[in-house]
């Protein structure tokens, strides 16, 4: 049972949200040695700010936890060695949802400073507690703060929470685990829960013998407390932030291997999924070896555990030495996982292991610079996978990462990479496209600008300088390439590859234009006789009257690259003002291979020249350049800079295209534009246009990664557009699968398409729902769930939404994805939006305001709206929840998206004119 007794006198356990607070940052004190009166009338909460005072610094935590997996509660104690840096009677730290039963303070000799139980005051709105010491804690002295506490295991996905899984025999088993980032360590033990308060952690876990406990460090000893209770003692950790502490109590099985430097790597999963862990083990060992060599810094822990969690909201979490994952992000089943699933697992492992250096070894000082963690880890995914698994062609996906960033950053509701964030909701919202994708793309641009060697040596210096410490955005540029004045000479470091060798580069000034202001530039190329003029403006797809001056106020230092027909070399220039290219050329392609983070617009017939080049000799440009041109053209259409017929003329060359990436980019835009206006009767023209590509596909898993990816996406689109040959083949495959009692192994690249077609009748849909309920493959379950949401029966879609909210058949972790998938269905997007409105309070309670799940739901369910009436409906709902909306940037992103869709919708009629012309 939960130990609910409170030893602290109840008058001191009061909420003091409305109390008078101390407004200065110095520590409130009484004269040394003087006893302060303990009456309830003269103690008020001593701190008013969201961020903790700096005058108490934690040095070492000794944590004991005992989780009861029967009654789903836990008790524990923490002893924190603290360094006092200002005379004070108060220790203020974080606690959320914990019942504090005892608090004492001891001196360095472990003697109690007071014989009385110390008062504990609570400020729930700031998730803080204040512990009052009747004797002054003296500046320069160290003390031990000892707290006993208890709570129920949390519902949801934060703090110390419970998860369950079901065996093939139907038995439900329970585990307990942690997820602390960004502000939830305080839900598991009282702590100084801010990233700059780094400390060492010694963890002890009490457990039943049938379970295993894991934490950041290896177990050094296990004590027998009783016949049915053991206590694991873990080695003391390295110095780290509270959000990286982790522990798991489970009955999982593992596989283990050792890296070349002796690090023990283990992959954990539920016993019946143990066979799906072997690929992850291979990847993790390779990745750790790669990173140790690339960063030239040894991984500092003796082990690295990776564990697949049945209930996990995010994709994965980088807890130092114990990384936690969704099952779809770690497990690989050769019978049901596609090549795309394989790439995803590889990239996620690469991301989390990169964090062991970027984020764990060096941590941002505050959450405003979370991109220093996430932008680097996202970019290192590509560098690491390209180096260790080149056959996966991961470089093809980097383009789409940057395209996603451009889509978000070209809205007025975007934000700077480094942005202010104070409360937990604002902090959660920092984990977004800007921090991850834009951060990665800006780093990609910097790497190509400085060269691989200079970039790598710069980040190694950064990691070495700030190891076991915290860093700010500015620190990266100060240490990256540097002479003492903060400037470098291109001539010295980069040789003559830049046109302006010998000039100086102020890296800080350059990178501040990318990290401290929001948005993305558009470089406009204008032909003036034999010369080309380039200017830059802010690229905005939704410009409001109040924003009319913004484009003229924004200026970037753009590492410009371009190719022309006059030379095979890549030209480079740092563009800070208008630029004049003095070459007599027939064509120019700016932003070579999209290594730069900017949009390019070609005025004065420039797009006609590019279109002609693609039709006559498209291989004169790389596949990355061709993909970039398609993306740019349609982005410019959505911003009103380019008529849609120009973009459609450009992709006319795709009949000649053989590379997967530009083909899929063109297909994706055509389908997206059609979805906006819901003209399903016109979709046959896409089939007609891409008939040859569709007919070339086979229903197998043969070919290269690129070929398999093309097959998967093209056949999915063809069947979605009701292509008769595609539907016939998919139906036959689905029939064969049903007749085999679902034991037939479908080709993994087309299994999702086969399921989606099979889900269109009642029997097929019911069979798939049953298989979803019993499948042991997370990859297969994901494919089936998508297929179920493809039904055109709104009653079935409504049932799925209800199952997702209930959280039994469809886990709560998949609810936001489920809502988005229903919203993408032409028959389901109003259904999904109504569901969100009706269940808003429940969704916020289950998924937390500010989480990426809530953000995706808000943006995703409104993303198909295209009419002024729908815009007004969204605005009306947001007005009804304005108190929550005021904390959410995502609502403004959603409104910007709908406004953009309204602007786009009316021009899409040109699509039909274009495709009908093909018939002639």
Phi, psi and omega in degrees: 000160179284130177279103188261351184297135181250117180280336179287137180300132186302328179302336182272347179268069184239150173278127185241037180302322184265007184285163173290137182242152172289129188265343179264168186269358179282159186279130176292133186221165164241160180306145184306131176085350183276135177279128177274142178297144186253014178296148183294339184283346184239022172239121173232159185299131193273002189220136185247353188262156178293321180270144187292155174295157183267357189277354173239125182239123178285143179247317185208130176256135170243110190248132172238127181228140175228108179263131175260107185277001174271307179262007171058050177224170174213152172235162181188176174216155176221134172246118184247119172283126184238149176251118182268127185242014174196137178305133183199156170259357189238142166242119180249127179212184185264145171199135180222118176075007180265141175264107183280121182257342181198140176217128177221161176234134181239154177276187184294340177267010180065028174267139181291138177281340182215144177280345183268154172295133185279140177293141176237118178256146185243140170234085187300327183295332177255001179057044183234154169234150175240128180251124186263127174255122179294340176253137184297135170274124192268142176305133178089357182256157176250145181222172175240124175262124182240127183226134171252145188204170176202163178189170170277149171301135188290149166274147180100216192227013183235157180077215176259105191232166182261152173222158178225159170216159182245132178282171180293342177270000177094002179282135177264127179241152187243145171225165177232138183208173181241150165215112190254334184289133003265332191225041186239005172299328180297346176275348182252328176199147177299134186197169174269088197269059174227145189298335182282345179273071180283146181203173172266152183229127172246118188248138170235134181236127173265137187208162171284152184300334182283354181252163172245144173245144180231149173211189184299325185248167178288156172288131178258336176197157177230125180259144175267110179279319176202182182299330183244023180211124177243156178232116179270131175254123180260149177299152177296140183280169167288172180289125184204170180278156183298327185291350180263353176292143181208149170207148181223138174238116189205178176241036186283164172254162184218161168238149188222144173212177184231138178284171181295338179263004174097009177283130178276122181247130180228141176246126182248142176204167176303149188306323183280352177250011183303324182291345181270009185263350191292322179294318179299324178296316178300315182295314184298319179296313179299317183294316180297319176299316181297312184294323178299323179284317184294315181276347183055036178222125180296142170298125194276353182257158180281345183213161174219112176260141174236127187229134180268117186258131180295326180239107185208122188287312182273182179287319181190170180216138192270024180320132189295116178086350179214078181279136184249145189220151160297154179297324180292342182266355184229326186268141180226118179251111183304336182279335186232347182270131181275177177294329175292321175299319180297316178297318180300311179302316182297316182291321181294318177298317177301322179295309185291325179285331172298325179298337180299337173257303181273097181127313182269304178292313174241123186242142176300148181291324178213166189292345176299336179250033180300339179298334177299331173277301193280323177297317178293316180296321178297317181290322180293338172308312186288317180297316184289316182290322178298325181282324187261331180226067184299335181292343179281352175053047185295337182297338178293335183274339180298323177304316184287331173299316180288326176297320178297319179295317179299316181302319179283319188285344180270007173263149180296337183278004177294179182216163174293154177305314177260108186229156179288144176203127184241303184275166184304324179294314177298321180295316179300323181291346178289343180274076189222186182302324182294310181296317185277294191283311178296319177305314180296320184287325175294321176294322177299317178297317181295319180299316180287333178288318185268347189085154183302316186296314181292319178300312182296315181295327179294315181288331175295318176298318178300313181295320180292316184296322187251019179304133181061021180231186179244151182225159176247167178311315183298325184297329181296317181284328181293331184256351193287308189227068210226137156269173186293338180272008178079010182233156176230161173259129175302321184300325183285313189262329188245005178066216188255019184286343177262144183296332185251042177306138182102339174282169180261149175243122171266095187297322179299312180298320180296309186285336175298329179291339180262335185253338185254356172233149182274166173098181183221142180276155167246127177262119181258126182258122181237132180271127176236090185066236180270003183249156176243128176255135180239130175231161179236145175218170173282136180267115180233131177265345175224101181256119177271159179306324181288348183259009191299333182270349187300315182304331181278346182269344184266136179214134180241155167267101190261119172288092188278135172229148177202157176236152176225172177285347184277346184205146179273352182277160177266124178272145184228145180199139174270110187265114175244341177222194175298139184239141181244119176261114187266045180244143176270099187232156176279318179217157177222137174242112182266148184070067185300127180057018183050045172282343178260152182263078177198155178267150180235133178237132181253108180271178174053049177080006181299321179292327177295321178297316179297316180300317179298318179298316181296323181287328184268327184200070187294336180285359172294340177245149179292163179297330177292319177295319180296319178295318180298320179297317178298313180299312181300315184300313182286329174297318179294327174299313183293341179263000178081013180271342187219131176297145185296330181295333177291320178292321179292323175299319182300314184279001176300335180290347187299343174301335181264352188284138177242349181274140183299318194292307177294327177301311182291328178295315178295315178301317183298318180291319179297315180295319181298319180293322178295320181300325182298329183246002170053044179260071185299331181291347180261357186293343180301337182287330173296317178300318181295317183294322184252025183305315183296319180295317180297315184292340180282346186280145175248155180266073185208185175245026182274164174099179180286171178301317180296318180295321181291323178295317178299315180303311183302313185282323181291316180292325176298317180293318182299315179292324177298328179270014175063038175291118187306312180299322180294313180298319181298314181293318181296318180297321180294317178297320181292320178299316179298322181294318178294317183293337178277008186061036176064026177261345179295133177273106177287150172305127189296331182289338183242001184301318181298320178294318178299315179296319182297321177289318180296334183284358186281346174246164187299315183294316180296319181295316180295321179296319179293320178297321176296316179296322177301321184290333186249350185295142176261003180255115179297325179295317179293320179299321179296319179294318181293318181299318176300315182299319180299325180282355178274356179301145176265008178266110184295334177295321178291320179296320178296321179296320178299316180298320179293320176297322179294320179291326179293321172083016180258291179295311175256120186293151179302328180299337183261003185296314182295319177297320179299314180300318180294320180294320176296321181295332180280346178283126181305333177273356190240353190288326174288326177299314180296318180296317178297322178298317180296315180298317183289332186244023186304311183298320179293320179297317180295320180296319184281325190248350178076128177300133180093346180291159179296334178295313178296318179300314181295324179296314181298312183286320185289321183284343178258357188291343180263357183285136186226000186246155176302327179294319178293322176301315180297323179294318178296315180299320180296318179293316179298327177294326181289341178240038190298333179295320177283322180301325181299340180264355190244122173284335185299329181293324178289325175299316180299315180296318177299320179297316181294318178301319178296317180297321178298321180291324184285322193305320186288338180275347186290346177301335178298335178302317184291322177299317181298309184289327178294331178294337179294330181294333182272000000 
